[in-house]
Amino acid sequence: MAFSYPIYRAPDFSAPALANAPDARWAAVEKDGVAPEGFHSTSMYPEYFKLDGVWRLAEKSRMDSSVVWDGDGSLRVVENRNLRRGERVILGRTERGEEGIYLHSHGFDAPGTENDDQFVFRQGRSRETSYARDYDRLIELLRAEREEGNILWVMGPAFAFDRDARYAMQRLVEEGYAHGLMAGNALATHDLEGALLHTALGQDIYTQQSVPNGHYNHLDICNRVRASGSIPQFIEDYGISNGILYSVVKKSIPFVLAGSIRDDGPLPEVMGNAYEAQSAMRALVEKASTVICMATMLHTIATGNMTPSFCLRPDGSVRPVYFYCVDADEFVTGKLIDRGSLSATTIVTNVQDFICIVAKGLGLM
């Protein structure tokens, strides 16, 4: 059965409460990087602002940011650190129209299923939950998104430790089920280690046997990639023909590697400035219509905070952004939900098993 996207139902702006609502207030930024007092902070839901008597949708949103009303009438959602002096920032702390601001949390609900809660924490699940239907829905979704969407994968290094998981992800990329990749130094380093030396952290990625002096392997990989000058050049220099990074480079898929304080090397493409990395990550998130985060708590929460629950199709219509969090630890999935990422589907399982099940379901293995 073909995947069907839910219909978005916009707010009824003819209803008295919204028709009679005042225009939203705004104030100019006085100092770069500092929002005016009383600024409105955004969520992952569609939010509308009444300006010059017209309700306008902030088209590209994310959590915990300000809304700038540009001179051409458009609305931009901007992290406070990126605000510039003179920009007009929306003010207001209510979201039901009282201050010309309306948060629409039920736009994809079927008629009659709405409740009175605008912002609640829910959907927590455990390793005992049945995920059979989730897998079926995800496989249908990926088939649909390959044709008309943008699939973004956020990955921890666990994939690089297993031969079959690396191959499964490689096949997904090669067959068009990936339009972007976000990870850290470890995923890329150990994937390239697996490609060249068939190890990860010095252990064979199939037998798990430690090889002599294997603890040097990932350090040697970092050093060799740095000597090559880039990941693509390393792949060419050493004739790499397998793995996640190999397929991403081969297919010209954009990727962001965000660094951390504990990184070895790091690889040349790893971004050591956290805010530059955040901006680069957001650039990929803004294009995404499906986001799948796997076995990486900090990257998952960071991505969840910058991912809206909706995006616009080329024709301007509103559609959902699908967000999956997959981890063997219930703490990680619970932490994501506690941070307010309400539109996430959580799957508590080993990510190596998860990616193989998905690849097999798509007929790739």
N, C-alpha and C positions, 0 to 999 in steps of 0.2 A: 504494500500500500504506500502510495506517495506521501511524503511528508507535507503537512498543511500548516502554514503559519497562522497564528491567531489574528483575528481582526482587531485593529485598534479603534477604540471608541473615544473620540475627543470629548472634552468637557462640554456641557451645554451652557454656552456663554449667554444664552437668552434667559437663563434662570435669574430671578430677581437678585439673588445675592451676588452674582457675578456681573450681571448687566448694570447694577447700581454701584458696583465697587469703585473706589477712587483709583486714580492713577497711582502707580508705585512711586515712591519717593526715591531720590538719588542724591548723592553728594560727590563732589570732585575729590580725587586723590590729591593730597597735599604733599606727600613725600613718597618717592619711589619705594615700592615694596611694602607699603603700609596702607591697609584698608581703612576707610572712614569708620568712625564709631557707629555701631548699629548695622553694619553690613549684613546682607542676607547671605547665608551659607548654603550651598547647593547639596542635593542628594543625588542618588542614582536614578531617580524617577523623572518623567517629563515634568517640567516646571514652566508655567506661563506667567507673563508679567504684563500688566495693563499700562501702556504708555501711549500718550496722545489719544486715549480713548479706545485703543486697539489692544486685544490680548495677543501677545507674541510668545512663541515657543523658543526657549534657549535650545538650539538644535544639537550642540555638542556639549554635553554636560559631564560632570564627574562629582564625586563627593568632596565636601570641605573646601569649596572654592567660592570666589565672588563672581558676580555677574556685571559685566561692563556693557553699557548702552552706548554704542558707537554713533557717530554723527550720521551715518547712512541709515540708521534705524535698526541695524542688526544687533543681536545680543551675543556676547562672547563670554564663556565661562573661563575664568583666569585664576590660577593659583595666586594667592596674595603676594608671594614673593616676586611675581612677574608683573604686578600692577605698576603703572607709570603715572607720574604727576599729571594732573589734568583730566584723566579718564573719569567718566561718570559711572559710579558704582551704585547698584540698587541697594536700598536700605529696607529693613523690615524683618521681623522675627516670627510672624504668623504666616500661615500657608493655605488659608481657606478663602482668600479674597479680601479679607478685612483691610489689608494694606496694598491691594493691587497685585498680590502674589498668590498663585494657586498651584499647589503640588498635586499632581494627578497620579495616584498610586494604583488605580484600578482600570487603567485604559485597556488592558488585555483580558480582563475578566469577562466571562460570559454574563449576559444580563441576569440580574437577580442574585448574583453571588457576592456583591459588594458588602463590606462591613464598615464600621465607623472608625477603624484604626487607620491612621495615615502612615505611621512609621512604627513597625513592630519587629521583634526578633522572632524568627520561626524557622521551620524546615530542618532542624537538627535531626540527624539520623545516625545509626550505629552500624557496626560490622555485622549485626544480626539482621539488618534490613534486607529484604529481597530486592535485588537490583536487575532482575531479568528484564523487566519492562524498560528500565532506564537504558540498558544496553541497546535494546531494540529501537527505542526512540532516538538515541544518539546516533546509531548507524543510519537511520532514515534521515536524520538532520544533516549528517555529514554528506550524504549523497546529494541532498538539496543544496547545501551550502557550497559544495564544490562548483556548482553551476552558477549560482547567483549571489553567493555570500563571500565572506572573508574570514577564514579560520586561523586563529592565533593560538599557538601552543606555548605554554609556560612550563619549563621543565627543570627538575632537579637532577643531580648527577646519577640517581639510582638507575636510570636507563642505560647508562654507559657500562654498568657492572655486569650486564647480562647479554649474551650473544643474541638471543631471540628477540629481546626487547629492542636492541639496536636495529636489527633487521626489520622488525615490524614498523618502527618509526621511519626508517629509510624508505620503505615501500609506500607508506602514507604520503610522504613528501613527494616521491617520484610520481605518484598517481594523482597528484593535484589536490590532496586533502590538507594542504598547509599553505597559508599565504603570509605567515610571519612566525618567527620564533624568538622567545625571550628566555634567557637563562643567565647563569653566572659563569665564572671562570672554570669551575670544577666540571660542569657538564661538558664543555667544549674540550677541556684538557684530557679528560678520561675517555671521551669518545675518540679523539684523535690517537690517544694511547692504544685504545682497542683496535683502531684501524691499522696502525703501523706495527704494533708489538703483540696484539691479541691479548693484552692484559688491561686491567684497571686497578690502579694502586698496587701494581705488581702481581696481581692474581689473574690467572687465565680466566677469560670471560665465559668460558664454557665449563671447564673442570673445577674452577676455583682453587687450583693448586698454585701456591706461591712459587715464583721463579727466582733463581739466584740473583741477588742484588736488585730484586724487583722494586724495592722501595725507591730506587733512583728513576724508575721508568717515567713517571709523570713529570719529574723535574727535567729529565732529558727532553721530553716532548716540549715542555714550555721553552726550553733553551733553543731547540731546533726551530720551533715556529718563530721565535723572536729573531733568530738568525735569518730565516727566510723573509721576514718582514711583515708577513700577513698570513692568515689562515689559507686563503686561496693559493698563495704562492707556495706554502708548505705542501698543500695537496698536490700541486704540480711537481714540485721538486722531488717528492718521495713517492710519486705514482700511487697515491691513495685512491682506492676504488670501492670503499664501503663505508658505511656509517651515517650518522645523522648530519654532521657538519658537511661531509662529502656531498650528500644529496641536496642539502640546503644551498651550498655553493653552486653545484651543478645546475640547479633549477633557478638560480638567481633569486632565491627567497630572502627578503630582508630579515636581518636578525640583530638583536641587541643583547650584548653581554654586559651585565651590570656587575661591577666589582664589589669586593668586601674587604674588610681589614685583614682577613686571614689568607688572602689569595697568595698562591705561589706564582712566581713569574712576574706579572701575569701574561697571558697571551696579548699580542699587540692590539686586538680589537676590544679588549676589556676596558670599560669606561670607569676610571677611578673616581671621578667627581660624581657624587651621589645625585646632585641636582641636574647635572647634564644627563646622567643615565635616566633619571625620572622623566625628563622631557623627551628623551629618545623613546622610552617605553610608551609614553602617552601618545606619541605620534603613530605608533603601531596600533595602540588600543583604539584610537579614534577611527581607524579604518575597519576595525573588527566587528563582525556580527555574531561570531561564536568564539568564546575564549575557553580553553581547557587548561587548567592549572594542575600540575601533577608533581607530588613529592617535593615540594619546596615551600615551606611555611612563609618565609618572609617575602619571597617573590609573589606568592599567592595573595597574601593580604595587601601588599602594595598594589598589585594589579586590580584586586577587588575594589580598592578605594578609588581607582581612577576609571573604572568601567561603569558606564551608565546602563540602565536596564532597557534602553531603546536606542535605535539609530534611524536614519532616514534612508529610504530607497532612492535611487536616482530620480524617480518621479515625484519625490517630496513626501511620499506617504510614510507613516511611522510604523516600524516593525520592532519586534523584541530583539535584544542582544541576549544570547544564551551563554550562561556562565557555569562551568563545571569545575568542581574542586575534587580531586582524587588523591587520597592519601591513606596509608595504612594506619595512621594514628588518628583516633577520634578527636584528640585535642586540637589538631590542626583544622579539621573541618568545623569544629565547634568554635574555635577562635575566629575563623572567617565570619561565621554567622554573627557572633557577638560583636564584631566590628561593624555590623549593619549591612552586610552584603546580602540583602534579603532575596534577591533574585537568583541566588546560586543553587544549583543542584549538587548535592554532596554525595560522593561514593566512597565508602570506607573499604579499601582493599589494597593489595599489593599492586603498585603501578606497573610492574613488569607483566603481571598477569593481565591487568586492565588493557594495556596497549596491544597485547597479543590477541585478546578476545575481540577487540575492535577491528584489528587488521584482518582477522579470520572472518569476522562478520561481513566485512567489505569484500571478501574474496581475494585478499592480497597475499595470503599465506597458505 
